[in-house]
Amino acid sequence: MELLRLQKEVLEANLELVRRGLVLYTFGNASGIDRKTGLVAIKPSGVPYERLTADDMVVCDLDGKIISGGLKPSSDLDTHLELYRSFPSIGGVVHTHSVFATSWAQAGREIPAFGTTHADYFYGPVPCTDELSAEEIAGDYVLNTGKAIVRRFSGIDPLAMPAVLVAGHAPFTWGKTPAEAAYHAVILETVARMAIYTTQLRPDGACGSQALLDRHYLRKHGADATYGQNS
């Protein structure tokens, strides 16, 4: 039952990407992990979203050994697994090629924290990795993509910054659950679009004041957060 629950959560996260217009055809993928068992469920490779069922979600362990499922897992599996191994606080990962976030990634640029919408979800500029070397690309490319993300996050709390841009490639987001990872992918795309418009209107690239950015992030995520309803 727990495995089926995970597969259903991962299916729903994948379908949310379609509903929000972040993926085309078979682009992108979402995964989730059950930390008690160490099992990961992920979208199968190259299967159209409209045909997906919960049973199609491929289940493997953290070493990539297939436990359940008759389909091949996403080609990005090893990146997801590297993130789960390196960021024990996360429970879901999403990868898209959404237009605006991918544009920043292709430019090899972080997304500046221009204002409060950004600060409500991401503490600081959304980082961009270094470009992979020719040797990394020719070698275990997908795993090396994950390693590049982990290197970039040295000293960064992945829950305070649940997104990254892979230089020349596209974004990854994550969260405590697959649903939260998909949510962050939607927010990232909105923030990326706003940032592009902001750079056109204000080419000097000045960001919002740190005091204002801190105020907005901490009111939602700080120890004394005031946003939302009390449990």
mmCIF file of the C-alpha atoms, coordinates in Angstrom:
data_MODEL
# 
_entry.id   MODEL 
# 
loop_
_atom_site.group_PDB 
_atom_site.id 
_atom_site.type_symbol 
_atom_site.label_atom_id 
_atom_site.label_alt_id 
_atom_site.label_comp_id 
_atom_site.label_asym_id 
_atom_site.label_entity_id 
_atom_site.label_seq_id 
_atom_site.pdbx_PDB_ins_code 
_atom_site.Cartn_x 
_atom_site.Cartn_y 
_atom_site.Cartn_z 
_atom_site.occupancy 
_atom_site.B_iso_or_equiv 
_atom_site.pdbx_formal_charge 
_atom_site.auth_seq_id 
_atom_site.auth_comp_id 
_atom_site.auth_asym_id 
_atom_site.auth_atom_id 
_atom_site.pdbx_PDB_model_num 
ATOM 1   C CA . MET A 1 1   ? 0.000  0.000  0.000   1.00 0.00 ? 1   MET A CA 1 
ATOM 2   C CA . GLU A 1 2   ? 2.825  2.433  0.842   1.00 0.00 ? 2   GLU A CA 1 
ATOM 3   C CA . LEU A 1 3   ? 4.488  1.758  -2.499  1.00 0.00 ? 3   LEU A CA 1 
ATOM 4   C CA . LEU A 1 4   ? 1.238  2.368  -4.371  1.00 0.00 ? 4   LEU A CA 1 
ATOM 5   C CA . ARG A 1 5   ? 0.719  5.587  -2.418  1.00 0.00 ? 5   ARG A CA 1 
ATOM 6   C CA . LEU A 1 6   ? 4.170  6.785  -3.512  1.00 0.00 ? 6   LEU A CA 1 
ATOM 7   C CA . GLN A 1 7   ? 3.458  5.869  -7.139  1.00 0.00 ? 7   GLN A CA 1 
ATOM 8   C CA . LYS A 1 8   ? 0.164  7.782  -7.013  1.00 0.00 ? 8   LYS A CA 1 
ATOM 9   C CA . GLU A 1 9   ? 1.885  10.845 -5.529  1.00 0.00 ? 9   GLU A CA 1 
ATOM 10  C CA . VAL A 1 10  ? 4.543  10.755 -8.228  1.00 0.00 ? 10  VAL A CA 1 
ATOM 11  C CA . LEU A 1 11  ? 1.941  10.331 -10.983 1.00 0.00 ? 11  LEU A CA 1 
ATOM 12  C CA . GLU A 1 12  ? 0.040  13.339 -9.643  1.00 0.00 ? 12  GLU A CA 1 
ATOM 13  C CA . ALA A 1 13  ? 3.221  15.446 -9.533  1.00 0.00 ? 13  ALA A CA 1 
ATOM 14  C CA . ASN A 1 14  ? 3.936  14.562 -13.168 1.00 0.00 ? 14  ASN A CA 1 
ATOM 15  C CA . LEU A 1 15  ? 0.397  15.443 -14.224 1.00 0.00 ? 15  LEU A CA 1 
ATOM 16  C CA . GLU A 1 16  ? 0.613  18.768 -12.381 1.00 0.00 ? 16  GLU A CA 1 
ATOM 17  C CA . LEU A 1 17  ? 3.478  19.727 -14.692 1.00 0.00 ? 17  LEU A CA 1 
ATOM 18  C CA . VAL A 1 18  ? 1.168  19.150 -17.658 1.00 0.00 ? 18  VAL A CA 1 
ATOM 19  C CA . ARG A 1 19  ? -1.723 21.081 -16.096 1.00 0.00 ? 19  ARG A CA 1 
ATOM 20  C CA . ARG A 1 20  ? 0.529  24.074 -15.455 1.00 0.00 ? 20  ARG A CA 1 
ATOM 21  C CA . GLY A 1 21  ? 2.007  24.072 -18.955 1.00 0.00 ? 21  GLY A CA 1 
ATOM 22  C CA . LEU A 1 22  ? 5.577  23.282 -17.895 1.00 0.00 ? 22  LEU A CA 1 
ATOM 23  C CA . VAL A 1 23  ? 6.106  20.269 -20.162 1.00 0.00 ? 23  VAL A CA 1 
ATOM 24  C CA . LEU A 1 24  ? 5.424  19.342 -23.794 1.00 0.00 ? 24  LEU A CA 1 
ATOM 25  C CA . TYR A 1 25  ? 4.972  15.842 -25.207 1.00 0.00 ? 25  TYR A CA 1 
ATOM 26  C CA . THR A 1 26  ? 7.241  13.606 -23.091 1.00 0.00 ? 26  THR A CA 1 
ATOM 27  C CA . PHE A 1 27  ? 9.499  16.380 -21.735 1.00 0.00 ? 27  PHE A CA 1 
ATOM 28  C CA . GLY A 1 28  ? 10.378 16.387 -18.045 1.00 0.00 ? 28  GLY A CA 1 
ATOM 29  C CA . ASN A 1 29  ? 9.873  14.068 -15.118 1.00 0.00 ? 29  ASN A CA 1 
ATOM 30  C CA . ALA A 1 30  ? 8.949  13.943 -11.451 1.00 0.00 ? 30  ALA A CA 1 
ATOM 31  C CA . SER A 1 31  ? 9.999  11.458 -8.795  1.00 0.00 ? 31  SER A CA 1 
ATOM 32  C CA . GLY A 1 32  ? 9.481  10.798 -5.103  1.00 0.00 ? 32  GLY A CA 1 
ATOM 33  C CA . ILE A 1 33  ? 11.211 8.829  -2.374  1.00 0.00 ? 33  ILE A CA 1 
ATOM 34  C CA . ASP A 1 34  ? 9.963  6.857  0.619   1.00 0.00 ? 34  ASP A CA 1 
ATOM 35  C CA . ARG A 1 35  ? 12.707 7.570  3.135   1.00 0.00 ? 35  ARG A CA 1 
ATOM 36  C CA . LYS A 1 36  ? 11.687 4.650  5.358   1.00 0.00 ? 36  LYS A CA 1 
ATOM 37  C CA . THR A 1 37  ? 12.373 2.083  2.655   1.00 0.00 ? 37  THR A CA 1 
ATOM 38  C CA . GLY A 1 38  ? 14.763 4.083  0.472   1.00 0.00 ? 38  GLY A CA 1 
ATOM 39  C CA . LEU A 1 39  ? 12.621 3.335  -2.580  1.00 0.00 ? 39  LEU A CA 1 
ATOM 40  C CA . VAL A 1 40  ? 12.207 5.880  -5.369  1.00 0.00 ? 40  VAL A CA 1 
ATOM 41  C CA . ALA A 1 41  ? 9.342  6.098  -7.886  1.00 0.00 ? 41  ALA A CA 1 
ATOM 42  C CA . ILE A 1 42  ? 9.883  8.007  -11.129 1.00 0.00 ? 42  ILE A CA 1 
ATOM 43  C CA . LYS A 1 43  ? 8.165  8.627  -14.455 1.00 0.00 ? 43  LYS A CA 1 
ATOM 44  C CA . PRO A 1 44  ? 9.028  6.088  -17.165 1.00 0.00 ? 44  PRO A CA 1 
ATOM 45  C CA . SER A 1 45  ? 11.106 7.276  -20.107 1.00 0.00 ? 45  SER A CA 1 
ATOM 46  C CA . GLY A 1 46  ? 9.382  8.573  -23.221 1.00 0.00 ? 46  GLY A CA 1 
ATOM 47  C CA . VAL A 1 47  ? 5.797  7.709  -22.246 1.00 0.00 ? 47  VAL A CA 1 
ATOM 48  C CA . PRO A 1 48  ? 3.198  10.393 -23.080 1.00 0.00 ? 48  PRO A CA 1 
ATOM 49  C CA . TYR A 1 49  ? 1.640  11.900 -19.979 1.00 0.00 ? 49  TYR A CA 1 
ATOM 50  C CA . GLU A 1 50  ? -1.909 11.180 -21.116 1.00 0.00 ? 50  GLU A CA 1 
ATOM 51  C CA . ARG A 1 51  ? -1.142 7.447  -21.035 1.00 0.00 ? 51  ARG A CA 1 
ATOM 52  C CA . LEU A 1 52  ? 0.478  7.345  -17.606 1.00 0.00 ? 52  LEU A CA 1 
ATOM 53  C CA . THR A 1 53  ? -0.992 5.399  -14.699 1.00 0.00 ? 53  THR A CA 1 
ATOM 54  C CA . ALA A 1 54  ? 0.296  4.979  -11.148 1.00 0.00 ? 54  ALA A CA 1 
ATOM 55  C CA . ASP A 1 55  ? 1.432  1.440  -12.004 1.00 0.00 ? 55  ASP A CA 1 
ATOM 56  C CA . ASP A 1 56  ? 3.642  2.879  -14.760 1.00 0.00 ? 56  ASP A CA 1 
ATOM 57  C CA . MET A 1 57  ? 5.798  4.723  -12.224 1.00 0.00 ? 57  MET A CA 1 
ATOM 58  C CA . VAL A 1 58  ? 9.074  2.799  -12.093 1.00 0.00 ? 58  VAL A CA 1 
ATOM 59  C CA . VAL A 1 59  ? 10.313 1.907  -8.603  1.00 0.00 ? 59  VAL A CA 1 
ATOM 60  C CA . CYS A 1 60  ? 13.986 1.478  -7.793  1.00 0.00 ? 60  CYS A CA 1 
ATOM 61  C CA . ASP A 1 61  ? 16.353 1.696  -4.839  1.00 0.00 ? 61  ASP A CA 1 
ATOM 62  C CA . LEU A 1 62  ? 18.918 4.443  -4.273  1.00 0.00 ? 62  LEU A CA 1 
ATOM 63  C CA . ASP A 1 63  ? 21.470 2.496  -6.307  1.00 0.00 ? 63  ASP A CA 1 
ATOM 64  C CA . GLY A 1 64  ? 19.152 2.427  -9.311  1.00 0.00 ? 64  GLY A CA 1 
ATOM 65  C CA . LYS A 1 65  ? 18.211 -1.252 -9.041  1.00 0.00 ? 65  LYS A CA 1 
ATOM 66  C CA . ILE A 1 66  ? 14.705 -1.705 -10.461 1.00 0.00 ? 66  ILE A CA 1 
ATOM 67  C CA . ILE A 1 67  ? 12.302 -3.091 -7.866  1.00 0.00 ? 67  ILE A CA 1 
ATOM 68  C CA . SER A 1 68  ? 8.982  -2.757 -9.673  1.00 0.00 ? 68  SER A CA 1 
ATOM 69  C CA . GLY A 1 69  ? 7.719  -1.742 -13.099 1.00 0.00 ? 69  GLY A CA 1 
ATOM 70  C CA . GLY A 1 70  ? 7.912  -3.110 -16.601 1.00 0.00 ? 70  GLY A CA 1 
ATOM 71  C CA . LEU A 1 71  ? 9.051  0.135  -18.237 1.00 0.00 ? 71  LEU A CA 1 
ATOM 72  C CA . LYS A 1 72  ? 12.436 1.863  -18.382 1.00 0.00 ? 72  LYS A CA 1 
ATOM 73  C CA . PRO A 1 73  ? 12.787 4.708  -15.873 1.00 0.00 ? 73  PRO A CA 1 
ATOM 74  C CA . SER A 1 74  ? 13.350 8.295  -16.901 1.00 0.00 ? 74  SER A CA 1 
ATOM 75  C CA . SER A 1 75  ? 16.711 8.934  -18.550 1.00 0.00 ? 75  SER A CA 1 
ATOM 76  C CA . ASP A 1 76  ? 17.332 11.496 -15.776 1.00 0.00 ? 76  ASP A CA 1 
ATOM 77  C CA . LEU A 1 77  ? 17.069 8.866  -13.030 1.00 0.00 ? 77  LEU A CA 1 
ATOM 78  C CA . ASP A 1 78  ? 20.702 9.090  -11.923 1.00 0.00 ? 78  ASP A CA 1 
ATOM 79  C CA . THR A 1 79  ? 20.425 12.839 -11.393 1.00 0.00 ? 79  THR A CA 1 
ATOM 80  C CA . HIS A 1 80  ? 17.376 12.333 -9.179  1.00 0.00 ? 80  HIS A CA 1 
ATOM 81  C CA . LEU A 1 81  ? 19.132 9.586  -7.216  1.00 0.00 ? 81  LEU A CA 1 
ATOM 82  C CA . GLU A 1 82  ? 22.218 11.742 -6.635  1.00 0.00 ? 82  GLU A CA 1 
ATOM 83  C CA . LEU A 1 83  ? 20.007 14.503 -5.244  1.00 0.00 ? 83  LEU A CA 1 
ATOM 84  C CA . TYR A 1 84  ? 18.212 12.086 -2.906  1.00 0.00 ? 84  TYR A CA 1 
ATOM 85  C CA . ARG A 1 85  ? 21.525 10.683 -1.683  1.00 0.00 ? 85  ARG A CA 1 
ATOM 86  C CA . SER A 1 86  ? 23.022 14.122 -1.116  1.00 0.00 ? 86  SER A CA 1 
ATOM 87  C CA . PHE A 1 87  ? 19.975 16.037 0.189   1.00 0.00 ? 87  PHE A CA 1 
ATOM 88  C CA . PRO A 1 88  ? 18.362 13.793 2.844   1.00 0.00 ? 88  PRO A CA 1 
ATOM 89  C CA . SER A 1 89  ? 15.749 16.436 3.695   1.00 0.00 ? 89  SER A CA 1 
ATOM 90  C CA . ILE A 1 90  ? 14.007 16.251 0.310   1.00 0.00 ? 90  ILE A CA 1 
ATOM 91  C CA . GLY A 1 91  ? 11.244 13.859 -0.705  1.00 0.00 ? 91  GLY A CA 1 
ATOM 92  C CA . GLY A 1 92  ? 10.512 14.778 -4.316  1.00 0.00 ? 92  GLY A CA 1 
ATOM 93  C CA . VAL A 1 93  ? 12.394 16.007 -7.400  1.00 0.00 ? 93  VAL A CA 1 
ATOM 94  C CA . VAL A 1 94  ? 11.107 17.574 -10.622 1.00 0.00 ? 94  VAL A CA 1 
ATOM 95  C CA . HIS A 1 95  ? 12.903 18.311 -13.891 1.00 0.00 ? 95  HIS A CA 1 
ATOM 96  C CA . THR A 1 96  ? 11.361 20.359 -16.690 1.00 0.00 ? 96  THR A CA 1 
ATOM 97  C CA . HIS A 1 97  ? 12.403 22.330 -19.733 1.00 0.00 ? 97  HIS A CA 1 
ATOM 98  C CA . SER A 1 98  ? 9.961  25.142 -18.968 1.00 0.00 ? 98  SER A CA 1 
ATOM 99  C CA . VAL A 1 99  ? 10.639 28.093 -21.270 1.00 0.00 ? 99  VAL A CA 1 
ATOM 100 C CA . PHE A 1 100 ? 11.669 30.920 -18.964 1.00 0.00 ? 100 PHE A CA 1 
ATOM 101 C CA . ALA A 1 101 ? 13.655 28.973 -16.379 1.00 0.00 ? 101 ALA A CA 1 
ATOM 102 C CA . THR A 1 102 ? 15.399 27.068 -19.159 1.00 0.00 ? 102 THR A CA 1 
ATOM 103 C CA . SER A 1 103 ? 16.278 30.361 -20.860 1.00 0.00 ? 103 SER A CA 1 
ATOM 104 C CA . TRP A 1 104 ? 18.213 31.424 -17.753 1.00 0.00 ? 104 TRP A CA 1 
ATOM 105 C CA . ALA A 1 105 ? 19.890 28.007 -17.627 1.00 0.00 ? 105 ALA A CA 1 
ATOM 106 C CA . GLN A 1 106 ? 20.894 28.192 -21.290 1.00 0.00 ? 106 GLN A CA 1 
ATOM 107 C CA . ALA A 1 107 ? 22.368 31.630 -20.642 1.00 0.00 ? 107 ALA A CA 1 
ATOM 108 C CA . GLY A 1 108 ? 24.308 30.174 -17.728 1.00 0.00 ? 108 GLY A CA 1 
ATOM 109 C CA . ARG A 1 109 ? 22.898 32.853 -15.416 1.00 0.00 ? 109 ARG A CA 1 
ATOM 110 C CA . GLU A 1 110 ? 21.432 32.674 -11.923 1.00 0.00 ? 110 GLU A CA 1 
ATOM 111 C CA . ILE A 1 111 ? 18.001 34.250 -11.445 1.00 0.00 ? 111 ILE A CA 1 
ATOM 112 C CA . PRO A 1 112 ? 18.476 37.410 -9.368  1.00 0.00 ? 112 PRO A CA 1 
ATOM 113 C CA . ALA A 1 113 ? 16.252 38.046 -6.358  1.00 0.00 ? 113 ALA A CA 1 
ATOM 114 C CA . PHE A 1 114 ? 14.586 41.133 -7.794  1.00 0.00 ? 114 PHE A CA 1 
ATOM 115 C CA . GLY A 1 115 ? 11.619 41.344 -5.463  1.00 0.00 ? 115 GLY A CA 1 
ATOM 116 C CA . THR A 1 116 ? 9.226  39.907 -2.938  1.00 0.00 ? 116 THR A CA 1 
ATOM 117 C CA . THR A 1 117 ? 7.585  37.275 -5.175  1.00 0.00 ? 117 THR A CA 1 
ATOM 118 C CA . HIS A 1 118 ? 10.982 35.637 -5.589  1.00 0.00 ? 118 HIS A CA 1 
ATOM 119 C CA . ALA A 1 119 ? 11.787 36.045 -1.891  1.00 0.00 ? 119 ALA A CA 1 
ATOM 120 C CA . ASP A 1 120 ? 8.555  34.369 -0.802  1.00 0.00 ? 120 ASP A CA 1 
ATOM 121 C CA . TYR A 1 121 ? 9.909  31.049 -2.119  1.00 0.00 ? 121 TYR A CA 1 
ATOM 122 C CA . PHE A 1 122 ? 13.662 31.240 -2.788  1.00 0.00 ? 122 PHE A CA 1 
ATOM 123 C CA . TYR A 1 123 ? 16.183 32.598 -0.291  1.00 0.00 ? 123 TYR A CA 1 
ATOM 124 C CA . GLY A 1 124 ? 18.612 34.430 -2.553  1.00 0.00 ? 124 GLY A CA 1 
ATOM 125 C CA . PRO A 1 125 ? 19.349 34.182 -6.275  1.00 0.00 ? 125 PRO A CA 1 
ATOM 126 C CA . VAL A 1 126 ? 18.410 30.850 -7.848  1.00 0.00 ? 126 VAL A CA 1 
ATOM 127 C CA . PRO A 1 127 ? 21.875 29.364 -8.497  1.00 0.00 ? 127 PRO A CA 1 
ATOM 128 C CA . CYS A 1 128 ? 23.193 28.079 -11.792 1.00 0.00 ? 128 CYS A CA 1 
ATOM 129 C CA . THR A 1 129 ? 25.760 25.288 -11.944 1.00 0.00 ? 129 THR A CA 1 
ATOM 130 C CA . ASP A 1 130 ? 29.078 25.467 -13.722 1.00 0.00 ? 130 ASP A CA 1 
ATOM 131 C CA . GLU A 1 131 ? 29.101 23.957 -17.196 1.00 0.00 ? 131 GLU A CA 1 
ATOM 132 C CA . LEU A 1 132 ? 29.996 20.287 -17.264 1.00 0.00 ? 132 LEU A CA 1 
ATOM 133 C CA . SER A 1 133 ? 33.392 19.491 -18.716 1.00 0.00 ? 133 SER A CA 1 
ATOM 134 C CA . ALA A 1 134 ? 33.781 17.512 -21.919 1.00 0.00 ? 134 ALA A CA 1 
ATOM 135 C CA . GLU A 1 135 ? 34.953 14.576 -19.819 1.00 0.00 ? 135 GLU A CA 1 
ATOM 136 C CA . GLU A 1 136 ? 31.873 14.767 -17.583 1.00 0.00 ? 136 GLU A CA 1 
ATOM 137 C CA . ILE A 1 137 ? 29.583 14.892 -20.610 1.00 0.00 ? 137 ILE A CA 1 
ATOM 138 C CA . ALA A 1 138 ? 31.333 11.985 -22.330 1.00 0.00 ? 138 ALA A CA 1 
ATOM 139 C CA . GLY A 1 139 ? 31.339 9.958  -19.114 1.00 0.00 ? 139 GLY A CA 1 
ATOM 140 C CA . ASP A 1 140 ? 28.395 9.285  -16.795 1.00 0.00 ? 140 ASP A CA 1 
ATOM 141 C CA . TYR A 1 141 ? 26.606 12.427 -17.961 1.00 0.00 ? 141 TYR A CA 1 
ATOM 142 C CA . VAL A 1 142 ? 23.359 12.073 -16.017 1.00 0.00 ? 142 VAL A CA 1 
ATOM 143 C CA . LEU A 1 143 ? 25.104 11.239 -12.749 1.00 0.00 ? 143 LEU A CA 1 
ATOM 144 C CA . ASN A 1 144 ? 27.602 14.036 -13.334 1.00 0.00 ? 144 ASN A CA 1 
ATOM 145 C CA . THR A 1 145 ? 24.704 16.457 -13.757 1.00 0.00 ? 145 THR A CA 1 
ATOM 146 C CA . GLY A 1 146 ? 23.583 15.548 -10.254 1.00 0.00 ? 146 GLY A CA 1 
ATOM 147 C CA . LYS A 1 147 ? 27.113 15.936 -8.939  1.00 0.00 ? 147 LYS A CA 1 
ATOM 148 C CA . ALA A 1 148 ? 27.365 19.404 -10.515 1.00 0.00 ? 148 ALA A CA 1 
ATOM 149 C CA . ILE A 1 149 ? 24.183 20.412 -8.689  1.00 0.00 ? 149 ILE A CA 1 
ATOM 150 C CA . VAL A 1 150 ? 25.494 19.074 -5.392  1.00 0.00 ? 150 VAL A CA 1 
ATOM 151 C CA . ARG A 1 151 ? 28.793 20.942 -5.845  1.00 0.00 ? 151 ARG A CA 1 
ATOM 152 C CA . ARG A 1 152 ? 26.927 24.173 -6.490  1.00 0.00 ? 152 ARG A CA 1 
ATOM 153 C CA . PHE A 1 153 ? 24.940 23.687 -3.294  1.00 0.00 ? 153 PHE A CA 1 
ATOM 154 C CA . SER A 1 154 ? 27.976 23.556 -1.043  1.00 0.00 ? 154 SER A CA 1 
ATOM 155 C CA . GLY A 1 155 ? 26.962 25.798 1.872   1.00 0.00 ? 155 GLY A CA 1 
ATOM 156 C CA . ILE A 1 156 ? 23.369 26.225 0.608   1.00 0.00 ? 156 ILE A CA 1 
ATOM 157 C CA . ASP A 1 157 ? 20.354 24.742 2.393   1.00 0.00 ? 157 ASP A CA 1 
ATOM 158 C CA . PRO A 1 158 ? 18.378 22.867 -0.297  1.00 0.00 ? 158 PRO A CA 1 
ATOM 159 C CA . LEU A 1 159 ? 15.120 23.521 1.533   1.00 0.00 ? 159 LEU A CA 1 
ATOM 160 C CA . ALA A 1 160 ? 15.765 27.274 1.598   1.00 0.00 ? 160 ALA A CA 1 
ATOM 161 C CA . MET A 1 161 ? 16.670 27.141 -2.108  1.00 0.00 ? 161 MET A CA 1 
ATOM 162 C CA . PRO A 1 162 ? 14.535 24.361 -3.647  1.00 0.00 ? 162 PRO A CA 1 
ATOM 163 C CA . ALA A 1 163 ? 15.653 25.007 -7.225  1.00 0.00 ? 163 ALA A CA 1 
ATOM 164 C CA . VAL A 1 164 ? 18.701 25.053 -9.451  1.00 0.00 ? 164 VAL A CA 1 
ATOM 165 C CA . LEU A 1 165 ? 19.526 25.801 -13.063 1.00 0.00 ? 165 LEU A CA 1 
ATOM 166 C CA . VAL A 1 166 ? 21.884 23.391 -14.805 1.00 0.00 ? 166 VAL A CA 1 
ATOM 167 C CA . ALA A 1 167 ? 24.041 25.471 -17.141 1.00 0.00 ? 167 ALA A CA 1 
ATOM 168 C CA . GLY A 1 168 ? 23.185 24.892 -20.782 1.00 0.00 ? 168 GLY A CA 1 
ATOM 169 C CA . HIS A 1 169 ? 20.437 22.481 -19.813 1.00 0.00 ? 169 HIS A CA 1 
ATOM 170 C CA . ALA A 1 170 ? 17.352 23.221 -17.713 1.00 0.00 ? 170 ALA A CA 1 
ATOM 171 C CA . PRO A 1 171 ? 15.966 23.517 -14.156 1.00 0.00 ? 171 PRO A CA 1 
ATOM 172 C CA . PHE A 1 172 ? 15.509 21.021 -11.367 1.00 0.00 ? 172 PHE A CA 1 
ATOM 173 C CA . THR A 1 173 ? 13.348 21.663 -8.330  1.00 0.00 ? 173 THR A CA 1 
ATOM 174 C CA . TRP A 1 174 ? 12.629 19.664 -5.200  1.00 0.00 ? 174 TRP A CA 1 
ATOM 175 C CA . GLY A 1 175 ? 10.637 19.670 -1.980  1.00 0.00 ? 175 GLY A CA 1 
ATOM 176 C CA . LYS A 1 176 ? 9.636  17.587 0.996   1.00 0.00 ? 176 LYS A CA 1 
ATOM 177 C CA . THR A 1 177 ? 7.120  15.745 -1.200  1.00 0.00 ? 177 THR A CA 1 
ATOM 178 C CA . PRO A 1 178 ? 6.638  15.169 -4.947  1.00 0.00 ? 178 PRO A CA 1 
ATOM 179 C CA . ALA A 1 179 ? 3.727  17.638 -4.848  1.00 0.00 ? 179 ALA A CA 1 
ATOM 180 C CA . GLU A 1 180 ? 5.916  20.312 -3.276  1.00 0.00 ? 180 GLU A CA 1 
ATOM 181 C CA . ALA A 1 181 ? 8.639  19.709 -5.867  1.00 0.00 ? 181 ALA A CA 1 
ATOM 182 C CA . ALA A 1 182 ? 6.079  20.276 -8.643  1.00 0.00 ? 182 ALA A CA 1 
ATOM 183 C CA . TYR A 1 183 ? 4.775  23.368 -6.845  1.00 0.00 ? 183 TYR A CA 1 
ATOM 184 C CA . HIS A 1 184 ? 8.276  24.809 -6.738  1.00 0.00 ? 184 HIS A CA 1 
ATOM 185 C CA . ALA A 1 185 ? 8.703  24.112 -10.475 1.00 0.00 ? 185 ALA A CA 1 
ATOM 186 C CA . VAL A 1 186 ? 5.575  26.182 -11.171 1.00 0.00 ? 186 VAL A CA 1 
ATOM 187 C CA . ILE A 1 187 ? 6.775  29.023 -8.924  1.00 0.00 ? 187 ILE A CA 1 
ATOM 188 C CA . LEU A 1 188 ? 10.261 28.921 -10.448 1.00 0.00 ? 188 LEU A CA 1 
ATOM 189 C CA . GLU A 1 189 ? 8.863  29.363 -13.944 1.00 0.00 ? 189 GLU A CA 1 
ATOM 190 C CA . THR A 1 190 ? 6.800  32.362 -12.818 1.00 0.00 ? 190 THR A CA 1 
ATOM 191 C CA . VAL A 1 191 ? 9.777  33.954 -11.066 1.00 0.00 ? 191 VAL A CA 1 
ATOM 192 C CA . ALA A 1 192 ? 12.007 33.308 -14.092 1.00 0.00 ? 192 ALA A CA 1 
ATOM 193 C CA . ARG A 1 193 ? 9.519  35.009 -16.404 1.00 0.00 ? 193 ARG A CA 1 
ATOM 194 C CA . MET A 1 194 ? 9.199  38.019 -14.077 1.00 0.00 ? 194 MET A CA 1 
ATOM 195 C CA . ALA A 1 195 ? 12.992 38.270 -13.883 1.00 0.00 ? 195 ALA A CA 1 
ATOM 196 C CA . ILE A 1 196 ? 13.355 38.387 -17.664 1.00 0.00 ? 196 ILE A CA 1 
ATOM 197 C CA . TYR A 1 197 ? 10.785 41.198 -17.867 1.00 0.00 ? 197 TYR A CA 1 
ATOM 198 C CA . THR A 1 198 ? 12.506 43.003 -15.003 1.00 0.00 ? 198 THR A CA 1 
ATOM 199 C CA . THR A 1 199 ? 15.887 42.918 -16.740 1.00 0.00 ? 199 THR A CA 1 
ATOM 200 C CA . GLN A 1 200 ? 14.262 44.451 -19.821 1.00 0.00 ? 200 GLN A CA 1 
ATOM 201 C CA . LEU A 1 201 ? 12.675 47.247 -17.803 1.00 0.00 ? 201 LEU A CA 1 
ATOM 202 C CA . ARG A 1 202 ? 15.657 47.784 -15.511 1.00 0.00 ? 202 ARG A CA 1 
ATOM 203 C CA . PRO A 1 203 ? 18.858 46.789 -17.320 1.00 0.00 ? 203 PRO A CA 1 
ATOM 204 C CA . ASP A 1 204 ? 21.035 47.894 -14.390 1.00 0.00 ? 204 ASP A CA 1 
ATOM 205 C CA . GLY A 1 205 ? 20.080 44.613 -12.708 1.00 0.00 ? 205 GLY A CA 1 
ATOM 206 C CA . ALA A 1 206 ? 19.614 46.083 -9.233  1.00 0.00 ? 206 ALA A CA 1 
ATOM 207 C CA . CYS A 1 207 ? 17.991 43.581 -6.856  1.00 0.00 ? 207 CYS A CA 1 
ATOM 208 C CA . GLY A 1 208 ? 15.538 44.266 -4.059  1.00 0.00 ? 208 GLY A CA 1 
ATOM 209 C CA . SER A 1 209 ? 16.946 45.321 -0.705  1.00 0.00 ? 209 SER A CA 1 
ATOM 210 C CA . GLN A 1 210 ? 18.140 42.471 1.503   1.00 0.00 ? 210 GLN A CA 1 
ATOM 211 C CA . ALA A 1 211 ? 15.943 43.737 4.337   1.00 0.00 ? 211 ALA A CA 1 
ATOM 212 C CA . LEU A 1 212 ? 12.831 43.470 2.153   1.00 0.00 ? 212 LEU A CA 1 
ATOM 213 C CA . LEU A 1 213 ? 13.823 40.083 0.753   1.00 0.00 ? 213 LEU A CA 1 
ATOM 214 C CA . ASP A 1 214 ? 14.533 38.726 4.251   1.00 0.00 ? 214 ASP A CA 1 
ATOM 215 C CA . ARG A 1 215 ? 11.235 40.058 5.552   1.00 0.00 ? 215 ARG A CA 1 
ATOM 216 C CA . HIS A 1 216 ? 9.253  38.234 2.893   1.00 0.00 ? 216 HIS A CA 1 
ATOM 217 C CA . TYR A 1 217 ? 11.143 34.948 3.064   1.00 0.00 ? 217 TYR A CA 1 
ATOM 218 C CA . LEU A 1 218 ? 11.122 34.764 6.856   1.00 0.00 ? 218 LEU A CA 1 
ATOM 219 C CA . ARG A 1 219 ? 7.443  35.637 7.221   1.00 0.00 ? 219 ARG A CA 1 
ATOM 220 C CA . LYS A 1 220 ? 6.677  32.398 5.366   1.00 0.00 ? 220 LYS A CA 1 
ATOM 221 C CA . HIS A 1 221 ? 9.594  30.168 6.297   1.00 0.00 ? 221 HIS A CA 1 
ATOM 222 C CA . GLY A 1 222 ? 11.266 31.578 9.395   1.00 0.00 ? 222 GLY A CA 1 
ATOM 223 C CA . ALA A 1 223 ? 11.069 30.309 12.969  1.00 0.00 ? 223 ALA A CA 1 
ATOM 224 C CA . ASP A 1 224 ? 8.417  32.952 13.731  1.00 0.00 ? 224 ASP A CA 1 
ATOM 225 C CA . ALA A 1 225 ? 6.552  32.743 10.414  1.00 0.00 ? 225 ALA A CA 1 
ATOM 226 C CA . THR A 1 226 ? 3.249  34.591 10.344  1.00 0.00 ? 226 THR A CA 1 
ATOM 227 C CA . TYR A 1 227 ? 1.953  33.613 6.894   1.00 0.00 ? 227 TYR A CA 1 
ATOM 228 C CA . GLY A 1 228 ? -1.030 31.238 6.700   1.00 0.00 ? 228 GLY A CA 1 
ATOM 229 C CA . GLN A 1 229 ? -3.237 29.722 9.343   1.00 0.00 ? 229 GLN A CA 1 
ATOM 230 C CA . ASN A 1 230 ? -2.167 28.214 12.640  1.00 0.00 ? 230 ASN A CA 1 
ATOM 231 C CA . SER A 1 231 ? -2.334 24.411 12.693  1.00 0.00 ? 231 SER A CA 1 
# 
